[in-house]
């Protein structure tokens, strides 16, 4: 069993962005963002995390990957407990895969049927998992598209990553419509330039665990790929009017170390300005 953590170690971060793809008359869209739980338990029955999520009163709960802990025997118990309770609330719960889920999905010779068993349970609970899929929702007088992207595993390598450009997203999702607000669930934030160039108005990412150790004025220290001082490690970023929020995560794996880098639950408010 992965250990409980006191609520003083859970930081709630709030961000606000504006978009001309929604009208001023549209209600603000409140997103609760989760990432990198890694099957961690937050209080009995996930009570501490659930209480914090309830206080945010989000319209959507969006998960940017690595909610479970992938292994030869995957750890999913506490993740499924969280989802079981979340789906009792009114806000839809929508997830994309991180590299832990993707390994289980693609490497069946190692992981067997564990991924299928996990996703079957998500479906039974009412969690919507998007794997290179799009869900369209109406909001106010406009439309939102949520894209769940499974980044190919070669882009998680420590060395020898191939070139990546916006055409990769076009291949998966087609061109980004200009009349829609696009939310991209893309676990690895390193490729934000390409996500923005494709047309993602808001990208939600995690993966880097805030840089593990955070240094004053310098930010995150190291990535899981052992690269120093990542450009996008935690927080809100923008390129040409496109935004990305990177979570420091709700858990960890392998080496459970964090220095000056609390676990993070995120609330994002999107306001129309047209």
C-alpha positions as CSV (number, residue, x, y, z in Angstrom):
1,X,0.0,0.0,0.0
2,X,1.4,3.4,-0.9
3,X,1.3,5.8,2.0
4,X,-1.0,8.5,3.0
5,X,0.1,12.1,2.9
6,X,-1.1,15.0,5.1
7,X,-3.1,17.7,3.4
8,X,-0.4,20.3,4.2
9,X,1.7,18.6,1.5
10,X,-1.0,19.1,-1.2
11,X,-0.8,22.5,-2.9
12,X,-3.9,23.8,-4.7
13,X,-2.9,26.0,-7.6
14,X,-5.4,28.2,-9.4
15,X,-4.9,29.6,-12.9
16,X,-7.1,31.7,-15.2
17,X,-7.0,32.2,-18.9
18,X,-9.1,34.1,-21.4
19,X,-10.2,33.1,-24.9
20,X,-12.0,34.8,-27.8
21,X,-13.5,31.4,-28.7
22,X,-16.0,31.9,-26.0
23,X,-18.3,34.9,-25.5
24,X,-18.3,37.1,-22.4
25,X,-21.8,35.9,-21.8
26,X,-20.7,32.3,-21.5
27,X,-20.3,30.9,-18.0
28,X,-16.7,30.5,-17.0
29,X,-15.5,27.0,-17.6
30,X,-13.9,25.6,-14.4
31,X,-11.5,22.6,-14.9
32,X,-10.1,20.5,-12.1
33,X,-6.9,19.0,-13.3
34,X,-5.3,15.8,-12.0
35,X,-2.0,14.2,-13.1
36,X,0.6,11.7,-11.9
37,X,-1.3,10.2,-9.0
38,X,0.7,7.0,-9.5
39,X,-1.8,5.1,-7.3
40,X,-1.1,7.2,-4.2
41,X,-3.5,7.2,-1.4
42,X,-4.5,10.5,0.1
43,X,-6.2,9.7,3.4
44,X,-8.7,7.0,4.2
45,X,-10.8,6.3,1.1
46,X,-8.9,9.1,-0.8
47,X,-10.8,11.5,1.5
48,X,-8.2,14.3,1.6
49,X,-8.0,14.5,-2.1
50,X,-11.7,14.2,-2.7
51,X,-12.4,17.0,-0.2
52,X,-10.0,19.2,-2.0
53,X,-11.5,18.4,-5.4
54,X,-15.0,19.1,-4.0
55,X,-14.0,22.5,-2.8
56,X,-12.9,23.5,-6.3
57,X,-16.4,22.8,-7.7
58,X,-15.1,22.1,-11.2
59,X,-17.4,21.6,-14.3
60,X,-14.9,19.0,-15.6
61,X,-12.4,16.8,-14.1
62,X,-9.6,16.2,-16.6
63,X,-6.7,13.8,-16.0
64,X,-3.4,14.2,-17.9
65,X,-2.0,10.7,-17.4
66,X,0.0,8.4,-15.1
67,X,-2.9,8.0,-12.7
68,X,-1.8,4.4,-12.0
69,X,1.6,2.9,-11.4
70,X,2.6,0.7,-14.3
71,X,4.6,-2.4,-13.5
72,X,4.7,-6.1,-14.2
73,X,1.9,-6.1,-11.6
74,X,0.3,-2.6,-12.0
75,X,-0.9,-0.7,-8.9
76,X,-4.4,0.5,-9.6
77,X,-6.3,0.0,-6.3
78,X,-6.2,3.6,-5.1
79,X,-6.6,5.1,-8.5
80,X,-9.8,3.1,-9.1
81,X,-11.0,4.1,-5.6
82,X,-10.6,7.8,-6.5
83,X,-12.4,7.4,-9.8
84,X,-15.2,5.4,-8.1
85,X,-15.9,8.3,-5.8
86,X,-15.4,11.0,-8.4
87,X,-18.0,9.5,-10.7
88,X,-20.5,9.9,-7.9
89,X,-20.2,13.6,-8.4
90,X,-21.8,15.5,-11.2
91,X,-18.7,16.7,-13.1
92,X,-17.7,14.4,-16.0
93,X,-14.3,12.7,-15.5
94,X,-12.2,12.5,-18.7
95,X,-8.7,10.9,-18.9
96,X,-5.8,10.4,-21.3
97,X,-2.9,8.0,-21.0
98,X,0.5,8.9,-19.6
99,X,3.6,6.8,-20.3
100,X,2.8,4.3,-17.5
101,X,-0.6,3.5,-19.1
102,X,0.9,3.6,-22.6
103,X,3.5,1.0,-21.7
104,X,0.8,-1.3,-20.4
105,X,-1.3,-0.6,-23.5
106,X,1.3,-1.3,-26.0
107,X,3.7,-3.9,-24.4
108,X,1.3,-6.7,-23.8
109,X,4.1,-9.2,-23.9
110,X,5.2,-7.8,-20.6
111,X,2.0,-6.6,-19.0
112,X,-0.5,-9.1,-20.4
113,X,-4.1,-8.0,-20.1
114,X,-3.7,-5.6,-17.2
115,X,-4.4,-2.5,-19.3
116,X,-7.6,-4.0,-20.7
117,X,-8.7,-5.0,-17.3
118,X,-8.0,-1.5,-16.0
119,X,-9.8,0.3,-18.8
120,X,-12.8,-2.0,-18.5
121,X,-13.1,-0.9,-14.9
122,X,-12.9,2.7,-15.9
123,X,-15.7,2.2,-18.4
124,X,-17.8,0.4,-15.8
125,X,-17.3,3.4,-13.5
126,X,-18.3,5.9,-16.1
127,X,-14.8,7.4,-16.6
128,X,-14.2,8.5,-20.2
129,X,-10.8,7.5,-21.4
130,X,-9.7,9.2,-24.6
131,X,-6.9,7.4,-26.5
132,X,-6.2,9.4,-29.6
133,X,-9.8,10.4,-29.5
134,X,-11.9,13.6,-29.3
135,X,-14.9,14.4,-27.2
136,X,-17.0,17.5,-28.2
137,X,-19.0,19.4,-25.7
138,X,-21.2,22.5,-26.0
139,X,-20.4,25.3,-23.6
140,X,-22.5,28.5,-23.5
141,X,-22.9,29.5,-27.2
142,X,-19.8,27.7,-28.4
143,X,-18.1,24.3,-28.5
144,X,-15.2,22.7,-26.7
145,X,-13.2,19.7,-28.0
146,X,-11.2,17.6,-25.6
147,X,-8.5,15.6,-27.2
148,X,-6.9,12.7,-25.4
149,X,-3.4,12.1,-26.9
150,X,-1.3,9.0,-26.5
151,X,2.2,10.2,-27.3
152,X,4.3,7.4,-28.9
153,X,6.7,5.9,-26.4
154,X,9.8,6.8,-28.4
155,X,9.3,10.4,-27.3
156,X,9.9,9.4,-23.7
157,X,13.3,8.0,-24.4
158,X,16.3,9.3,-22.5
159,X,18.2,9.6,-25.8
160,X,17.5,9.2,-29.5
161,X,14.1,10.9,-29.6
162,X,12.8,11.5,-33.2
163,X,11.9,14.9,-34.5
164,X,8.4,16.0,-33.5
165,X,6.1,18.6,-35.1
166,X,2.5,19.7,-35.2
167,X,1.8,17.4,-38.2
168,X,1.9,14.5,-35.8
169,X,-1.3,15.9,-34.1
170,X,-2.8,16.6,-37.5
171,X,-2.3,13.0,-38.4
172,X,-4.1,11.9,-35.3
173,X,-6.9,14.5,-34.9
174,X,-7.0,16.3,-38.2
175,X,-6.6,20.1,-38.5
176,X,-7.7,22.1,-35.4
177,X,-11.0,23.9,-36.2
178,X,-10.8,27.6,-35.7
179,X,-14.3,27.9,-34.2
180,X,-13.7,25.5,-31.3
181,X,-11.8,25.8,-28.0
182,X,-9.4,22.9,-28.1
183,X,-8.2,21.3,-24.8
184,X,-5.4,18.8,-25.4
185,X,-4.6,16.2,-22.8
186,X,-0.9,15.5,-23.6
187,X,1.1,13.9,-20.8
188,X,4.6,15.1,-21.8
189,X,4.9,18.9,-21.8
190,X,8.3,19.0,-23.5
191,X,6.5,19.3,-26.9
192,X,4.4,22.3,-26.1
193,X,5.7,24.3,-29.1
194,X,4.2,21.7,-31.4
195,X,1.0,21.4,-29.5
196,X,0.5,25.1,-29.7
197,X,1.4,25.3,-33.4
198,X,-1.2,22.6,-34.1
199,X,-3.9,24.7,-32.5
200,X,-4.3,23.5,-28.9
201,X,-5.7,26.4,-27.0
202,X,-5.1,24.8,-23.6
203,X,-2.7,21.8,-23.1
204,X,-2.8,19.9,-19.8
205,X,0.4,18.0,-19.0
206,X,2.4,16.4,-16.2
207,X,5.1,13.8,-16.4
208,X,8.0,15.9,-15.0
209,X,6.9,15.9,-11.4
210,X,7.7,19.6,-11.1
211,X,11.4,18.9,-11.8
212,X,11.6,16.8,-8.6
213,X,13.8,19.4,-6.8
214,X,12.9,23.1,-7.3
215,X,15.5,25.7,-6.9
216,X,14.8,29.5,-6.3
217,X,14.6,31.4,-9.6
218,X,15.7,28.4,-11.5
219,X,12.6,26.2,-11.2
220,X,12.7,22.4,-11.7
221,X,16.0,20.6,-11.6
222,X,15.7,17.4,-13.5
223,X,13.3,15.4,-15.7
224,X,12.6,11.6,-15.7
225,X,14.8,11.5,-18.8
226,X,17.7,12.9,-16.7
227,X,17.7,16.3,-18.4
228,X,18.6,19.3,-16.3
229,X,16.5,22.4,-15.9
230,X,13.5,21.6,-18.0
231,X,11.8,24.5,-19.8
232,X,8.3,23.4,-18.8
233,X,8.2,21.8,-15.4
234,X,5.3,23.2,-13.4
235,X,2.9,26.1,-13.8
236,X,1.2,28.1,-16.6
237,X,2.9,28.8,-19.9
238,X,1.9,30.5,-23.1
239,X,3.0,30.7,-26.7
240,X,1.2,33.1,-29.1
241,X,-2.0,33.1,-27.2
242,X,-2.0,29.3,-26.6
243,X,-1.6,28.0,-23.0
244,X,-0.3,25.0,-21.2
245,X,-0.7,24.0,-17.6
246,X,1.9,21.6,-16.2
247,X,1.1,19.8,-13.0
248,X,3.8,18.8,-10.5
249,X,1.7,15.7,-9.8
250,X,-0.1,14.0,-7.0
251,X,2.3,11.2,-6.4
252,X,5.6,9.8,-7.5
253,X,7.3,6.5,-8.3
254,X,10.7,4.7,-8.1
255,X,12.4,7.4,-6.0
256,X,9.8,9.2,-3.9
257,X,11.7,12.4,-3.5
258,X,10.5,16.0,-3.6
259,X,12.3,19.1,-2.4
260,X,10.6,22.5,-2.3
261,X,8.1,20.9,-4.6
262,X,4.7,20.0,-3.1
263,X,2.2,17.7,-4.7
264,X,-0.3,19.7,-6.8
265,X,-4.0,19.8,-7.5
266,X,-5.0,22.4,-10.1
267,X,-8.0,24.5,-10.9
268,X,-8.2,26.3,-14.2
269,X,-10.9,28.9,-15.0
270,X,-11.4,29.7,-18.7
271,X,-13.3,32.9,-19.4
272,X,-14.7,34.1,-22.7
273,X,-13.8,37.5,-24.1
274,X,-15.5,37.6,-27.5
